Amino acid sequence: MGVDMKAPAKQSLGVGLLLCSVVILSVVSSVYGQVQTDPVDTTGLISMWYDLKQSQSLTGWTQNASNPCGQQWYGVVCDGSSVTEIKIGSRGLNGNFNPSYFQNAFKKLRIFDASNNNIEGNIPQQFPTSLTQMILNNNKLTGGLPQFDQLGALTVVNLSNNNLTGNMNPNYFNVIVNVETFDVSYNQLEGTLPDSILNLAKLRFLNLQNNKFNGKLPDDFSRLKNLQTFNIENNQFTGNYPSGLPSNSRVGGNRLTFPPPPAPGTPAPRTPSPSGTSNGSSSHLPLGAIIGIAAGGAVLLLLLALGICLCCRKRSKKALGDPEATTSSRRPWFTPPLSAKSQSDPSKSIDKTTKRNIFGSSKSEKKSSKHRVFEPAPLDKGAADEPVVKASPPVKVLKAPPSFKGISGLGAGHSKATIGKVNKSNIAATPFSVADLQAATNSFSQDNLIGEGSMGRVYRAEFPNGQVLAVKKIDSSASMVQNEDDFLSVVDSLARLQHANTAELVGYCIEHDQRLLVYEYVSRGTLNELLHFSGENTKALSWNVRIKIALGSARALEYLHEVCAPPVVHRNFKSANILLDDELNPHVSDCGLAALAPSGSERQVSAQMLGSFGYSAPEYAMSGTYTVKSDVYSFGVVMLELLTGRKPLDSSRPRSEQSLVRWATPQLHDIDALARMVDPSLKGIYPAKSLSRFADIVALCVQPEPEFRPPMSEVVQALVRLMQRASLSKRRSESAVGIESNEPSETSL
């Protein structure tokens, strides 16, 4: 019996050992197979590295490697032994592409992204048939478009901001029928737009802006059901404006003929029903429509019941003496943090806190440290998931907000609201008479004009007591707010926006149907004037002063985005809206004026407020949307102005340098190129390390994708560290006197 028992045991042990061996061999084989890159792909990558001047920014890339997939080459993604993705955008790359490695290697390549570099030469004419995304925008590529004939898998084509020439092959769009994004804007392409474009049933985004396309457009785009963005601005198209285009289409700068508007009282033309019959010919509703109507009725009844319940609840609160159940139950559109003093006694006047310095806190601020915001990890430490709690930025003590809802449009994601009557005594701003403002501005004379923007003109006003203020005269045609109560609601909301780095609203005027806003007067003018138009005065803008201006402006946006609730989107952030006082402290103007912009789609509002394309984020150009992350992009453009001394758009420069972001972005990670692009007025007096860190912040702020841009609190902390290093070095330097002094050395930072 003992023999019979041991035999099965030995068999089990043998089987177990065999299984373990198989598992181990499988794991080893699997791992070995994953890291052994296809030799042809390896050769292709090494050849590409040589063609890109053996750039050190491509970390891990080397001529001696045999397994790029297993050695973590920057931007290289593999599936097994095959390279499937090459993402080398925004690395400051120079050189060109040899078409041979796309013909022989990378047979399974799906994504090729080399955007935002300085790559020259022609685009290779042949790519692997597996390619789904070709992203080569913002380079110096020349020649014609690549051959799309074999690339039926493509979904994204972005070749914008290059120097491409030639025509479009009509056969292109018969092959790349899966394309969703097609962007060849800002090139020198010409010829007609082929009718085969209508074969792209999945197309959502089409941008042909700023080329030399001509001829007639296809007559009817209604076949492109998914088309959301259509931009052909600044070409030479002629003929009739096509039907079936999205309502937000951008077609300016062409010679199109638009259909005449329908005569008054003419009903809108009917659209065909899905069944092919006219809308009025069917005598029975389809089953789906009946179900939809029934469901809609049920939802309506549910909402009505909820509304009744809420009304009853509010009445009961009021009866029980609930302090929040006031005559108007509407909440203000944003609620800045309140000091304990203002909460206990709302009737008291505004108590301004001492403005703290650029990286210190005043005593009064430390007392109100209970108001805190969450701040993401600093820029140079990566984007950690766990936020760090910090004290809120410097703000002035505010009055308690009255219980009403102001015009929306400042708070992100809110729609227009109907406003109740406003009690003027609760408005935290002084009412002025038209007569007083006329006398102070010399009847709004041209001599007193100090600025003009999208909402109206700004005049210098000097009063008999010697006080000097700035009066913004709102152009009625540029404002959606005509009703007096609506305007007062906006005024009250604007008066609550109080921060050391925002221009303070002092008063207003509504007499005789006038709409005027009175602001504090900031003596030194705008950053735009000082950088681009003041000549010798720019020598005052030393490197440390530029960081100081960037930091103060960042604090203002941080306050709007992360202290105000809901967040306030500026929508018009640019150097012309950064005012400088005698000590060159920045005061951001036009905060909250988005509430006065014309009603309509987000695109229309943003177009009125932005005024300059050079500051607008890519998502605005694509879809017309504007968020706090769009403000971050605009801030990055202003930082580029401080860095280079150049305008965001400058038609006097060579074509490749006219767009500041397009020209500068590829150079931000190249130390030598960075030194060449610095504002010449600095005369080389700046620390190289500080310059490099400044450029790193810029690169993050002007990321094409909004989700990759940092929040302003993170930008503030990075700039604070720059200022702290500069201040420490300055204290060590005996020769540093005033803003004209020499900057700290590179080694000190």
ABEGO torsion letter per residue (X at the ends): XAAAAAAAAAAAAAAAAAAAAAAAAAAAAAAAAAABBBAAAAAAAAAAAAAAGGBAABBGBBAABABAAAAGBBGBBBBEABBABBBABGAGBBEBBBAAAAAABGAABABBBABGBABBEBBBABBBAABABBBABGBABBEBBBBAAABAABABBBABGBABBEBBBAAAAAABAABABBBABGBABBEBBBAAAAABAABABBBABGBABBEBBBABAAABAABABBBABGBABBEBBBBGBBAABBABGBBBBBBBBBBBGBBBBBBBBAAGBBAAABABBBAAAAAAAAAAAAAAAAAAAAAAAAAAAAAAAAAAGBAABBABABBBABBBBBBAAAAABAABBBBBBBBBBAABBBAAAAAAAABBBBBBBBAAAEBBABBBBBBBBBBBBBBBBBBBBBBBGABBGBBBBBBBBBBAAABABBBBBAAAAAAAAGGGBAAABABBBAAEBBBBBBBAAGBBBBBBBBBAAABABABAAAAAAAAAAAAABBBAABBBBABBBABGGBBBBBBBBBAAEBAAAAAAAAEAAAAABBAAAAAAAAAAAAAAAAAAAAABOBBBBAGABBAAABBBBAAGBBBBBGBGAAAABBBEBAAAAAAAAAGBAAABBAAAAAAGBBBAAAAAAAAAAAAAAAAAGBBABBAABBAAAABAAAAAAAAAABAAAAAAABBAAAGGBBBAAAAAAAAAAAAAAABABAAABBBAAAAAAAAAAAAAAAAAAAAABAABBEAABBBBBAAAX
